[in-house]
Amino acid sequence: MAPRSTSGTTSSGEFGHAPVMLAEMLETLAPRDGAVYVDSTLGAGGYSRGLLEAAECRVCAIDRDPAAIARGAALAESFPGRLTLIQGRFGEMEQLLAPHGIREVDGIAFDLGVSSMQLDDAARGFSFRYDAALDMRMGSGGPSVEEVINSAPQEMLADLIYDYGEERRARAVARAIVQARAEAPISRTSQLADIVRSVVRRGNSGIDPATRTFQALRIYVNDELGELDLGLAASERMLCPGGRLAVVSFHSLEDRRVKTYLNSHSGSLPRPSRHLPEPLVGATKSPQPSFSLLHKGARKPSATELNANPRARSARLRAAVRTAAPVMPEGTDA
């Protein structure tokens, strides 16, 4: 469960968080004076600050976590008139930005997953390092993890733990949860972690056996993958020709989704076999690619960053430039 940023101290001595792959993110977005950028996952404001310091630009920062928006107030005061803070889901960025007169932007940054601040806040229940209530919601709506594990059918629990946590022992974990809740409701992170550890052995990697289950439940209650799909689609509609999209992800589920989306919208998917018959005359042509990949594959953190922050090891950055082609219809490939 790698965090989006790592704790540290700013140059001014104030407690802060350094975002992962900040240098690569700024290199990708290439901020310039007069441009408008979206930091779709404000967090501690590291990317927003980086953009605002790099150019006389405007940044609209979105976060579904009200605590992140509250913390961002000080940053907004440091850049008067240039940083707009908006609480909401980045999948709804078009609706969120429209009241501010913004319908087209020059760059969009995504920093996916849970932040260090959310993990470090014991009361939020994101981490099994602390004994806390099982919540894990990034916003204020929807069911908590406590509600899900005490009410969902065993088969549903097994499926979501396997699909979102890639936990091979998902069925055993789900069975253990259902057996435990039959005796008493499961309400604490320590309870859930102990239940998982009772059926999942610690591997050679040293990763806690509860990690994948906690990840799965967090992704589920926040609909993180569905939100990512909406965010990528909204970015395609909002970026101007030449606008840049940069996405940092931390686990394979996110990265595969971003990779598939960008490849399918940039014409980079494998071509059909040359042995297949030629298309019929008059057949509908494939739409023009709406993105052009900035680099092949994903960029990884530098050795210097990994030495300073080993938790950044799972980070991957994928990026693309918006072409002048129309938005590609849903379900089509270039």
Buried (B, 14 or more C-beta within 10 A) or exposed (E): BBBBBBBEEEEEEEEBBBBBBBEBBBBBBEBEEEBBBBBBBBBBBBBBBBBBEBBEBBBBBBBBBEBBBEBBEEBBEEBEEBBBBBBBBBBBBBEBBEEEEBEEBBBBBBBBBBBBBBBBBBEBBBBBEBEBBBBBBBBEEEEBBBEBBBEBEBEEBBBBBBBBBBBEBBBBBBBBBBEBBEEEBBBBBBBBBBBBBEBBEEEEEEEBBBBBBBBBBBBBBBBBBEBBEBBBBBBBEBBBEEBBBBBBBBBEBBBEBBBEBBBBBBBBEEEEEEEEEEEEEEEEEEBEBBBBBBEEEBBBBEEEBBEEBEBBEBBBBBBBBBBEBEBBEEEEBB
